[in-house]
Structure formats: structure tokens, C-alpha cells
Amino acid sequence: MEPEQIEYVEVARAESERGELVLRSRRSESAPEVLELRANGVFVMDTAETTSERALAAAALELVDSPAAVLIGGLGLGFTMREVLADQRVERCTVVEIEQALVDWMRDGTIPHGPAMLADQRVDLVVNDVALAFAEAGEVAYDLVLLDVDNGPGYLVHATNAALYRTPLLRDVRRVTRGALVIWSADTSAELEAALGEVFDDVRAVPYDVQLGERSEKYWLYVARVASAS
């Protein structure tokens, strides 16, 4: 039996100072069309497997009783945001995304599910570097912070993202967070766990098993809590 043919079709492409962002569709006879996002040739995420994005949100939402104000670092294809918005306790969801093109694709329907997601009045979508957003935020602005800007400290989409996992930036996160921080990572990172331990009161790495087609993967959620969080 011949292997099934998979067709890739470019949907949109953009260039920025960080490089190339590509949205493409993946098509085959036996499966629905899948949208795939790549940055500088590196796979970021797709619409076929959104378990890890949803798990990031679900794990965070369980940490505090009143997650009224949530900040998400990284828009992606919107599935972490959608899971957050499904929780009726959430009154405001601020999403910080550095790539203007990705925001535009979500707004104008290039990503078909984007307009419906962004129609929720609780969404505040900000085009900015998330590190700057933390530096500029007021004191104790968020109950929860979720970071999913790339594949974790060991698999950076952009080299400058390394600062997000180090103590100085994490101190900014701690300053604006009254509840907890959750970071998604493709692998364990002793350095990240140590940096979080210098800033937060309760830190743990939570494994999360994901089945990607015929391949089993283990991802990690780094959970860091503020002592007063309830």
C-alpha cells in the first residue's frame, strides 16, 4: 500500500524583525484540513493537537479560586485563550502577542476560528513583547499568568525568549501576579525550576502525557504559586 499523500498549501506569510512567520494548511484524503503555524521554519503548533494548550489553561485555572484577571503570553492559534474564556470566573483575559501579522490573521479570518474567539468582550489583545508588558504593568495586576510563547527554555523559537525563563523577568512576573504562573515546556529544565524557586514560594514541574498520532510525548507544565494565593 502506498503511503497517503499529504499536501501542504501556504495560507499566509509575514516577515518581521524576528524573521519569518508562516501559516499553512495540511491536507490528506483521510483527515480534516489542519492549520499549522511555523516561525523561522520551526513548528510552533497546529489545529490537530491542541491538548497541551488546553492543559496549560486548565492547570492554571485550578490553582486559584477567583481567576478574574488572566494574562496569556503568546496568542498562537488561540486555543489557550479559548480554554481560559470557557471559565465563567474569568472577567478579563489579556493576551500579549509580539507578531502583528498573527493578530491580523486571527482578526480577519485568515485563521477561520479567529474572529469568533476574539468576539468575546473579555478579551484584551495587545501587540507587544511580553517582557515589556510585564515591565510596564502595574502592581498586582493579574490573578494568573500563563506563558506559552515558544516551546520552553530548551527549544526557543527566538533566542531573545531565553530572558523569559530567567530570574530578572520572573521577578517582574511575580510583581504583577497575586495568584500563580504556569509555563508550558517541551522538556524539563532544572535551570527554569531553580529560577522560579528564587522568585516564587511554591514551584513544581507537572508532567503531561500527549498522544500525537502514533507517537507518545511527555510535556511539562511549570507551576509557580504566590504564598498568599488561594
Buried (B, 14 or more C-beta within 10 A) or exposed (E): EEEEEEEEEEBBEBEEEBEEBBBBBBBEEEEEEBBBBBBEEBEBBBBBBBBBBBBBBBBBBEBBEEBBBBBBBBBBBBBBBBBBBEBEEBEBBBBBBBBEBBBBBBBEEBBEBBEEBBEBEBBEBBBEBBBEBBEEBEEEBBBBBBBBBBBBBBEBBBEEBEEBBBBEBBBBBBBBBBBBBBBBBBEBBEEBBEBBBEBBEBBEBEEBEEEEEEEEBEBBBBBBBBEEBE
